[in-house]
Amino acid sequence: MTAKSKFGEEFKRLVIEKGLTLKELSERSGLSVAQLSNLQSGQCEPTAQTIYKLSEALNSDYDKLFNASTEKR
């Protein structure tokens, strides 16, 4: 599993856990729905700034998301 897909899995889990749609998360984070979808599916890699925006919008731990973006299985 690549770091991108590990991040996508963790990101998707958090979105579901918080009960948000990608549209709602887009409004909270300032990121487009398309970018969020690409992150969830592992089609693109998040930048540190993107991870920060997501951690703030999801009210979750930045380090956990960052580690998921760099960890490989």
LINKA-V247253 format. One record per residue. N is the residue number from 0. SS is DSSP state (~ for helix, > for strand, _ for the rest). PHI is phi in radians with two decimals (NA if undefined). PSI is psi in degrees with one decimal (999 if undefined). Layout:
N SS PHI PSI
N SS PHI PSI
This chain:
0 _ NA 136.3
1 _ -1.48 164.9
2 ~ -1.07 -36.4
3 ~ -1.06 -46.0
4 ~ -1.25 -30.8
5 ~ -1.11 -44.4
6 ~ -1.09 -45.7
7 ~ -1.00 -41.5
8 ~ -1.12 -46.4
9 ~ -1.15 -42.2
10 ~ -1.07 -47.4
11 ~ -1.08 -41.8
12 ~ -1.05 -43.4
13 ~ -1.15 -40.8
14 ~ -1.08 -45.1
15 ~ -1.13 -44.8
16 ~ -1.02 -38.3
17 ~ -1.45 -9.5
18 _ 1.23 33.2
19 _ -1.82 151.7
20 _ -1.58 163.7
21 ~ -1.12 -31.5
22 ~ -1.13 -44.9
23 ~ -1.10 -43.1
24 ~ -1.15 -36.3
25 ~ -1.04 -45.1
26 ~ -1.12 -37.8
27 ~ -1.29 -36.6
28 ~ -1.70 -21.5
29 _ 1.43 6.2
30 _ -1.68 149.0
31 _ -1.27 154.9
32 ~ -1.04 -39.7
33 ~ -1.08 -43.3
34 ~ -1.13 -41.9
35 ~ -1.10 -41.5
36 ~ -1.10 -42.7
37 ~ -1.13 -36.9
38 ~ -1.16 -43.2
39 ~ -1.08 -38.7
40 ~ -1.50 -5.8
41 _ 1.43 15.1
42 _ -1.40 -15.3
43 _ -2.51 161.4
44 _ -1.73 139.9
45 _ -1.40 145.2
46 _ -1.50 167.7
47 ~ -1.05 -38.3
48 ~ -1.14 -40.6
49 ~ -1.12 -43.7
50 ~ -1.07 -40.5
51 ~ -1.08 -47.5
52 ~ -1.03 -42.2
53 ~ -1.18 -41.8
54 ~ -1.12 -37.6
55 ~ -1.18 -46.7
56 ~ -1.15 -32.9
57 ~ -1.63 -2.7
58 _ 0.90 51.3
59 _ -2.27 172.8
60 _ -1.29 120.4
61 ~ -1.00 -46.4
62 ~ -1.04 -38.0
63 ~ -1.14 -43.9
64 ~ -1.17 -42.4
65 ~ -1.07 -45.8
66 ~ -1.06 -37.1
67 ~ -1.14 -28.5
68 ~ -1.37 -18.2
69 ~ -1.96 -15.0
70 _ -1.37 137.0
71 _ -2.02 145.1
72 _ -1.81 999
